[in-house]
Amino acid sequence: MRTLFSTAALHPREAFDRWREALIEQGMPVEQHRLDETPFKAKLTVARVGPLVMTSLAQAAMRTEATPSLIRRCADQDRVDVLIKIAGVSRRIQEGQESVQRPGDLVVYDRRPSARISCADSQTLVLTLPRKRLEDVLGPTRLYASLTIGADLASTRLATSFITNLIRLRDQIPLDVATRMVGIGTDLIMASIAERLAKDVPRPLHGTVVVQRAKAHVEANLGDPALDPPQLAAATGVSLRRLQELFHARGQHISEYIWHRRLEAAGKRLTDPGCAHLPVGILAFNCGFSSQAHFSKRFKAHFGLPPREYRHAALMKVPCASPDLGLARHKAIGAPPRQ
């Protein structure tokens, strides 16, 4: 990772003030207060993998506060932070709720007023993710912000291991592959959050959490052609009938939802310049379609154009010669999906 700031070469009297300035410059809306009088040491490093920026914070014992004024001035409310605890122990306080994070745990920080108390030699890895990506699957971040997603869950260990290895191997991964790997890492994080929510959710909310967990599993396994309603029910830990009832109560059918997400993922990749060199058949296979003919038929029914024409309209930005072509270009730049 690239070092953005270190106190190593600074005089002890100015190290802490310079550190606080460095955090504000990096768009981190926090105020910090030291908890001991030992010589202050801290280091800020960053790495980029595809579209994902990851920041590592190593610092002495500290109380860190996200105040309303700093949030209004600095925070990007379209983003949320996922914090992976690498070393040390931290205690987070938000809206009267407290949680503790130990090495291997992760926690979502949604940029609302909060406080965090960290012990000496604390190290945290911060991933900045689009808020919409999490909320489309898991619901509002207030439902799980500051909730410890513990390393005791296998899904958490898988997600954190994947992210740390992605950082380690980033220089060996082509850009288009890195973008897909970031998507997989995000899906794994969402799956671990969904599993944690399902552990102790109040009964009235249980159905909502089961659906959220099922949708997170779909996102993490779109490329599996064997993914179907029975497999999804087994992975979610409920009967197929119960899962069907929960989806129906929300106006959805399980199989239709799976195909919808596969088609949306395929459409996104067809409009991605980083995937322009990949044949349509490969993209279809990577989104869970076992037959290119089946993919083309479903894709045209969903988007109004065959996959190759849709890709051409988006990547070449040709003038709209027909209503269908105009629809394809409109979708290619991020319009809401057809219901």
N, C-alpha and C positions, 0 to 999 in steps of 0.2 A: 504494500500500500504506500501511497505517496504522502510524505509528511507535509502538512500545512502549517503546523505550529508545534514548537517544543520549548519548554522552559530550560532545557539543558544548558544553553549558552547565555542565559539571562541572569542578572543580579537578583538574589533572593528578594530584595525589597520591591522590585518591579514585576516579578514573575506572575503574581496572582492577578494584578490589574491588567496586565497584557493578555493573560488567559481569558479573562472575562470579555475583553474587547474582541478577541479572536472569535469567540462563540457568537457574539452579536453579528459580526461581519459575515459569518457563515449562515445567517438566517435562523439561528437558534434562539427563540425568544425566552431566555431564562435569566434570572438573577441568582448569583451564587454567594454563599457565605461559608467561610472556612470553619471547621470543627476542631482544629487543633493548631498548635503553634510550631509544628515541625516544618523544616524547609519545604516550601511548596514545589511539587513536581507535577507536570501534566504534559500530555502529548495528544495531538489531534492529527489523525491520518485519514486518507480518503482513497477509495478505489471506485472505478466505474466498470460495470459489466453490462454491455449493451445499453439499454435505457436506464438502468438502475444505478443510483449513486449510493454507496455505502460508506459510512463514516465510523471510525473507531475513536472512542474517547477513553483515555487512561488518565486518572487523576487521583489526587489525595482525598482524604475524608472531607465530605462536602454536603451542604444542604443546598439543593437546587430548586428554585421556585419559578414556575411559569406564571407571571402576573398578568392580570387583565390588560394593563397598558402595553406591556411588551408584546402580548399576543396580538393586540390590535395593530401595533406598529410593524411587526415582523412576520407574523405567521401566515402561511399560505393555507387557507382553510380547505382548499381542494386536495390537500395531501395529508396523509397521516404517517406517523413514524412507528415502525416495529422495532423494539429494542431487544436484542439478544444479549443476555448476561454472559460475559466471557470469564470474568474473575471477580472475586469479592462478593459482597452482599449489599442489596439496596432495599429500602423500604419506601413505597410510593403511597401518597395520601392524596385523594381526589374526592371532593364532595362528601367528606365524612367517611369514606371507605378507605381501608388500608390493605395493602398487599405487600408481600415480601418476594424478592427475586434473588435466586441463587444461580451459580454457574450452570448453564444449559437451559435455563428458563427463558421464556420470551414474554413480552407484554406489549400491548398496543397503546400508543400515546396519541390522543386525538386533538392535541393542541387546545385544551381548555385549561383553566387555572388548576394548578396542582403543585405538589411539593414532593421532592425525592431526597432521601437521606442515604448517602453512600458511605461505606466504610473505606479505610485506607486501601490503596492499591486496587481500586475498583477499575474495571475495564468493561465497556459496553460497546456493542456493535449496533449502529443505527441504520435501518433501511427506510428510505422514504418512498412510500407507495401512493398511487392514486386512491383517494377516498372512495370514489365511485366503484372501483374494482372490488373492494372489500364489501361495500354496502349492497351491491347488486346480489351478492351471494349470502352474506351474513346478517344483513339488516343494519340499522343505525349503529355507529361505532360506540355510542353511549352504552349499549348493551354489554360490551366486552372491553371497553377501554379501562386500563389499569388492572384488569384481571390477570393474575399470574397463570400463564400457560406452561405448566410444569414439565421439567425434563423427565418426570416419571411416566409421561405418556410416550408411547413408541412413535406416534406421529410427530411429536415435538422433536424428539431426537433425530428423526429422519429429516425434518425440515431444517434444523440448525446444522446438521452434518452436511446436507446438500449445499446450503448457503456458504459455509466456511470452505468447502472444497471448490465451490464456484469461484470464490475469491482467489484461492491458491492457484487455480488452473486458468485464470482469466486470460493471460497472455498467450495461451495456446489455443484459444477458442475463436473461430471466425465470427465476425459481427452478426451475421444472420443466425448462426447457431446460438450465440450468446443471448440474443433476443428471445429465442424460444426457451432457452434454459432459465432465463429470468421469469418467464411465464410459468414454467413448471415449479420453480422455487416459490413463487407467490401462491400458486395453487396448494402447495404443501403446507404453507403457513396457514392458509384459510382452512384447510382440512383439520389442522391441529387446534385452531381456535374453535371450530365447530364441535370437535370431540370434547374439548374442555367445557364448552357451554352445556353439552348434553349430560355432564356428570351430575350436576346438582341444581338443575333448573327447576323452579317451581312448577307443579303439575299443570296449571293453566297455560303456561308457556311451552309445555313439552312438545306439543305438535309443531309449533313454529320452529323450535330448535331442531327437531328431527328433519324437517324440510330443509332448513338451512344446511344441516350436516349432509343431507343427500345431495344438495346442489353443489356443495364444496367438493364432494367425491366425484361428481360428474365433471367439474372443471379440471380436476387432477387426473382424470382418466379418459378424456375425450378421444385420445388416440387408440383406445382399446376397442377393437371391433366387437368383442364379446360383451361389452357393457350393455346391459338391458335391464328392464324393471326387476326381474328376480335377483340378478346379481347386485343391483343397487340396494334392494331391500336387505339382502344378507349383509352387505358392507355397512349399512346404517344400523343394523341391529334390531329391526322390526320385521313383522310379517309383510308379505307383498300386499295382502289385502289392506292392512293398516296404512301402509305407505300410499296406496292408491286412494284411500279415503282422505288422507291429509292433502294430497295434491288436488283431488277433486274439490275439496272445500275451498281451495284457492283458485278455482277455475282453470286448472291445468291437468293434463294427462302426462304420466311419467315418460312414456315413449316419445310423445310429441316434444316434451321439454328437452330430452336428450338430443333428438334430431335437430331441434331449433338451435341448441348451443353448438352442435357440430357444424351446422351451416354458417352460423355467425362467425365461428373461428376460421372456417375456410374462406369466407368472404374477406375477413380481415387480412389473412395471409396473401390472398390474391391481390390486394391493394398495397401490400408492403413491398417497396422497392428492394429490400433486402432479400426477398423471396422470389424475385423476378426470374432468377435462373433456374428455379425448380419446376419441373414438369407438373402439369395439373394433376396427373395421376398420383404423383408422390404426395402432393399437398392433400389430396383426397384421402389417401391411405393414412397419412399422419393425423387426420381428423376423425378417423374411425370408420371410413367407408371402405368396404372390401371390394367394391366393384365401381369402376369409373363410370359405367353406363348408369348405374343406380345414382351415383353422385350427381352426374350431369342432369338427370331428370329431376331430382329433388331440388337442385340448385336453381334451375330455371323456374320451377314452380314458386320458389321462395323469393328470388330476386328479380325475375322477369327477363333474364338474359342467360345464355349458356356461360359456363365459367370462363372460357377464353375471351369472349366478347366483353364480359364484365371486367376482366383483368385489363383488356386493351383500353376500355373506356376510362378506367381509373388511372392507369399508369401513363398512358399516352395523352390523356386529357383532350380527346378529340371533341370538336363541337357537337352539341346534341342535335342529331339529325332526325330523331323520332322521340315520341313520349317515352317509350321503353328505355331508350338510351339515356334520356335525361334522368329517368328514375334510377338507372344503374349508377350514373355519376353522382347523383344525390346521395345514394347509399354509400358510395365509395368514400365519401368524405365525412361519414359519421352520422348520417341521419338515423332516427330511431328505426328499429327493425319493424317489418310488416307484422302486424298482429294476426 
